């Protein structure tokens, strides 16, 4: 297992839900964090009392590539290294097979696929220098099996899984390990309007955060390409 001391982890979408839980868990474990969100001020309540020496909050807009580069560059300026990247920021809009909502579909591609790819491209040189770089792409169980006709979201999450595998191949020889983290229903704002499964039976964000912390801490000889987590007995996976 890799010790957290001195290791710098970037987490997007860290102000709520899964991203917030991951940030809190990594902070408690002793990592130095660079948190990217649209409104850095939204992190004030969460990070109250955190050591400023291990924290950097930065503007990040998944649809604005300029913010991606600035976030990476400013993280390097602040800490001098990047050891991990958690691509957590995402969105879901219902885009079905029969209903044309191309504008919403384009946004999901930008946020769920193109933004993580952009961040990986920018962070990869620094992760290679680390010798034990870690990338987690928070995908979804919808990236492993299609349960309904909400094709848009599933398409983007299947692509996120593919991105994870390609990244794993790309960085392997330099110690970079990439995992597609694929949870089922998680009790967050994103699932608040789900009516097909009881909210009280969904996974807690803290469970996903615990797994993310484990993935980041694993040694180079223990790589997990995909991790599927579910809250129901699903025989399709």
N, C-alpha and C positions, 0 to 999 in steps of 0.2 A: 504493500500500500504506500502511496505517496503522501508525504507530510504536507499539510496545508500552509505552513509558515512560509511567507515570502511569495507564495504563488498568487498570481493576479488573474481573476476570472471576470469576464464580461458577461452581463446578463441583460438581454433586451426585454422590454415589457415587464419590468420588475416592480411596478407600482400596485399590482393587484393579482389575484388568482394564483395560478401556478408559478408565475414569475416572482411574485412577492414571497411565496413560500420558499422557493429555491434560494432567493437572496438571503432570507432570514436564516435558513439552515446553513448556508455556506458561511455567513458571518459568524454564526455560533461556533462553527467548526474551526475558525481561525484564518479563513482566506481573506485576502485583500480583494475588494470588489469595485468594479466599474459598472455602474448601472445606467442603462440607456432607456429613456422614456420621452414621450412627447413633452411633458411638463415636469422638469426636474423638481419643481416645487411640490409636486404631489408626493414626493418621497420623504418630506420633512417629518411627518408623523411616524413613519415606519423606522427611520434611521435615527430618531432622537436618542441620544446617549451612546451612539456608535462611535468608535474611535475614528477621528478624522484622518488619521494616518493610514487607515485601511479602507477608506471610502472615497469614491469619486462619482458624482452624479452628473449626467450629461444629457443634453438634448439629442433625441434619436427619433427620426420619423422614417418608418419603413418605406414610405413612398418617395423619399427624398434622398438620393444617393450621396448628395453633398454632406448630409448629416452623418452618413455611415463613415465616410473618410475622416471627417473631423473627429468623430468619437474615437476611432482607432488611433489617429495621430495624437490626440490630446491625452489618451490613456498612456501611450508610450512616453509622452513628455512628462506626465505626472509620475509614472511608476517605473518606466524604463524597460518593461517587459509585459508580455501577455502569455499566460499559460493555459487559459481555457476560454471557450466561447459557448454560451448557451443561447441559441436562437429560439427564444420563447414567444416573442411578439407574433400575434396572429389574429385572424378575423374569420368570421363565418357569416355568409349571406346565403339564403336559399336560392340556388340556381338549379332548376330541374332540367330534365332532358327536353321537355316540350315547351317550356317557357323561355323566351329569349330575353335574357338580362345580361347582355354582354358587358355593359359598363361595370356592373357589380362583379362579374367574373374576372374582368381585367384587374380590378382592385384586389381580389383575392390572390390572383397570380402574383401581383406585385408584392403584397404583404407576406404571403405564406411561402413563396418559392423564390422570387427574384431577390428579395431583401436578404434572406439567409445566404443565398449564393453570393451576393455582393459582400456581405460581412465576412464570409469564409475567405473569399479572394483577398480581402484587405488584411485579415488577421493571420492568414496562413504563414507568411514569411516569419512572423514573430513566434507563432506556435512551433514552427520548425526549429527555431533557435532554442526554444525551451527544452527540446529533447524529449519532452513528455507532454506535448500539447493535447488538450482534450476539447472535443466539439460535441455538443449535444444539440440535436435538432428536435425540438418538441413537435412531433408530428401528431398522429392520432390513430386510433384503431380503425378510423375511416380510411386510413392510408394502407390498410391491409385487407379489408373486406368492405364491400358496398352493401349497405343494409336497406337503402331506400333509393328514391329517384333524385336525391339532392346531389346531382352529379358534380357540380362545380366544386364544392368543398372536398369531396372525395378525390377528384382529379388533382387538386393542389396538394393534398396530403400524400397521395401516391407518389407525386413528384418529389415531395420532401424526403420520402424514404429513399427514392432513387438518388437524390442529391447526397444523402448520407453515405450510401454505399460507394458512390464515385469519390467522395471526399476521403473515405477510409483508404481506398486504393491509392489516391493521390499523395497522401501524407505518411503512409505506412513506414517507409524506409527511414523517415526522420523522426519517428516516435510519436507521430500524431495519430490519435485514435478518435474515431467518430461513431456516434451511436444515434440511431433513430429511436426516440422515446415515444412509444405509441400507446397512450392511455385511452381507455374507454371514457364513460361519463365521469366527469369530475365536478364536484359541487362548487362552481364558480359563477360569476355574473354571466358568462357565456352560455351556461346551461340553465339559466333561471327560467326560461320560457319553454323548456322541454316538458312535454306532456306524456311522452311514451314510456317514461321510466321514472319511478319515484325519486325525488331529489334527495330524500333522506337516506336512500340506499346507494347514492353515488360515492365514489372515492373522495377522500379529503385531499386538498392540495398538499398537505404535509406529507402524505404517503409518497406522492410523486417527487417531492423535494428530497426525501430520504434516499430514494433511488438515484436521483441526480447526483447527490453528494457521493454516493458509492461509486458511480461511474467515473466521476472526476478523480477519485482517490485510487482507482485500480492501477496496478503497475502495467508497464508496456506489454507484459507477457499474458495479460488477462484482458482480452478485448471482447466487448459485446456489441455486435453489429446492429442488432435490433432488440428492443425490450418492449414486449406487449404486456400491458397491465389492464385487467378488466375488473368490473364490479359485478359481473353476472356470469353464469355458467354458459359460455358460448362455445359450442362444439365446432364452429366453423374455423377456429384458429387453433 
